[in-house]
Amino acid sequence: MAIGVGVIGAGTVGGGVIETLLGNRAVIGERLGADVSLVHVADMRPEAFEAFELGGVTVSEDARALIADPKVDVVCELIGGLEPARTFILEALGAGKSVVTANKMLLAHHAPELTEAAVANGVELRYEAAVAGGIPIIKSLREGLAANRFECVYGILNGTCNYILSRMTYEGLEFGEVLRQAMELGFAETPPDLDIEGHDTAHKCQIVASLCFSTEVALDEIHVEGVTKVTGADVAYAREMGYVIKLLAVVRDVNGDIEARVHPTLVPEAHLLASVRNEFNAVYVEGDVAGATLYYGRGAGRRPTASAVVSDIVDIARRDGAPPPRPFVYAEKRTVRNIGQHVGRYYLRLTTLDKPGVLGSVCTILGNHGVSIASCIQKEEHEERPVHVVLMTHETVEASLRAALAEIDRLEFIREDTHALRVIQE
Amino acid sequence: MAIGVGVIGAGTVGGGVIETLLGNRAVIGERLGADVSLVHVADMRPEAFEAFELGGVTVSEDARALIADPKVDVVCELIGGLEPARTFILEALGAGKSVVTANKMLLAHHAPELTEAAVANGVELRYEAAVAGGIPIIKSLREGLAANRFECVYGILNGTCNYILSRMTYEGLEFGEVLRQAMELGFAETPPDLDIEGHDTAHKCQIVASLCFSTEVALDEIHVEGVTKVTGADVAYAREMGYVIKLLAVVRDVNGDIEARVHPTLVPEAHLLASVRNEFNAVYVEGDVAGATLYYGRGAGRRPTASAVVSDIVDIARRDGAPPPRPFVYAEKRTVRNIGQHVGRYYLRLTTLDKPGVLGSVCTILGNHGVSIASCIQKEEHEERPVHVVLMTHETVEASLRAALAEIDRLEFIREDTHALRVIQE
């Protein structure tokens, strides 16, 4: 028995999938007792296939020829972006073919429409590669931890941001410098905004949040802050206090409501997430039955992403023609909390003229809003220039903190908007 | 549609499964769109059920009544040990019921017989809980990483050993002292031999090795060393050299042959496995497509193990009566390498009288066997008593090293058998 696979898009990920299907067909067959065979590839740029020995595989410039090919049982959409990816997927599902995609942006925008089309046609839509690349996190959340009520998920889900923050942390570099080098070396996309402004992480956060709670979390319900405002000074102060700064996707159940947010976060150095360096991704999950588990690996790149895509194909093949399992249903819509309701500790970096009474005034305003201080760093400075005052708060409600900061930033000796970062506890 | 679950054994794990099925039935139903319902429990000690509100669940003292119950679709074997567990599982499979077990010892001894019985009866045998408790590692290896040829797997798979080694490492305690405390606190089984002699880890190593290579690896082909010979001094010298000692299950593909071994191992401090402390488990996997991934969590205990058992039940329920997927076939038997063929670096602790020429004699013998030294620790000692000389070798073949050590340990100034530990590289 053979499963025929069609791959639309022969870019980085598509190329990796083609390579893996051709190169590991024997070992996959051994594990399956069946044959997962690449039968059709499509790309508008026929030269994209020059690197591969495709033998009897059909090559098309037109994705629709691939979708219509009766030899194709499973369609892999690996072109990315919203359109024409969405149309191709809907057409493939409509033609009764299961679809595997790595397209996090499309899922974050259109998962309900795509899921419904899969169910209506009795086929599957799978997307292991959409979150955390080579780490089987979708499978772990959906199946491996199926017994659990999820309490929280913290994810390092963007390799570019983690690479930049790691070099800032361990080499003392500034954000702009590392970004420029990363772009020159091809580690960062050009333009890099989708990564560094946190939107790519937000797409993955949306997928994880929807999955954890079997409900739809809309992309615009997710609070998103990127890493562009994190300075070398922030990284250094955080380390002095025993923390490492990471861009996290945070998904939490708070008494039945959902928190879903993306922002740079102070992570205690002893937390396993603090050890996740460079381009690596990791997902830390707390379930009420399994307790804490963590999943680590490469979140992007040709081969890690291909590993995830091919695992989805193998899962479809293993059904051997039996009807697809029930999809995970969308349960009732739940309230997604506003960021102002967030309760936690905060790191605050004030930039102020070094005058008597500064700390007193700041702490008075914070106190008036119910924000109390746990620790403080203020270095003695002998020159006439603005200095940093760094404060770590006790637990507080974000709305109160924001109200206090609005007042503080109007004080005449404050020279820049105060930089506030959230903190996770172990 | 409801799946009826029967649980044989209401001890620690069985109790956790009963608790989870009763407590999380709603959330599991929401995720499944179906009802996983506990219908029958069996334990020879009827008092074992006093703690649960079992409502309409049938309670038996006899496992056979549970297996024969037509309301039971899936049988969970949670009594452990070889018999009567093996007989109960074979009877359940024979009655056309899928079986979920946490019984690593039974699988390590009888997996082929049990797998064949499942296939012959068109049902499934699942065992996520048998390795690394709450971490979905079986699913990750079988399904999540299905595209990969496995290069190596390093597992910290016994919480008791990792707890003992962690306290030795971070509190400077001796093995016997920590073991005694652990037994008093109930963290270690009484007697503790299955854990501390490495046999429990070997059972899990056997399951992982068989799974990674789709072939049978016999338990007696696995080289096993426990942690009882690791001293506080070893732990301290290792740290001085930048390593942490962990009991690892190692599974590797060496040019098509298999290595499967369990032994205390020096792990570089920067390796993620070195950060896995106390009773936690972790599995580090290198695949040719995904690269390195790591899975971390609680490897034992009532609820983490229950999480794994229930995930298997959910997977069976999700098929919704469709035939089970193809089992992973046993491919051709492969050669399992003898430990003498192992190539790697070694930590050596010699106990010797402090006389001139000792290091020279030792290094000459090592050199004669082709073993060269990368680094050395010898502390000056002003008392008349045996001292330690610690050597780190370059890569060498174990058989050569063993031949050299046999000669060295016959030297008159050597006062104890030299302690040799293997080292993994990052």
Interface residues (C-beta under 8 A of the other chain):
Chain A: G16 T20 N24 V27 I28 E30 R31 L32 G33 A34 E128 G133 G134 I135 P136 K139 S140 R142 E143 G144 L145 A146 A147 N148 R149 S214 L272 S275 G287 D288 V289 A290 G291 A292 T293 L294 Y295 Y296 G297 R298 R303 P304 A306 S307 A308 V309 V310 S311 V314 D315 R318 R319 D320 A322 P323 P325 R326 P327 F328 V329 A331
Chain B: G16 T20 N24 V27 I28 E30 R31 L32 G33 A34 E128 G133 G134 I135 P136 K139 S140 R142 E143 G144 L145 A146 A147 N148 R149 S214 L272 S275 G287 D288 V289 A290 G291 A292 T293 L294 Y295 Y296 G297 R298 G301 R303 P304 A306 S307 A308 V309 V310 S311 V314 D315 R318 R319 D320 A322 P323 P325 R326 P327 F328 V329 A331
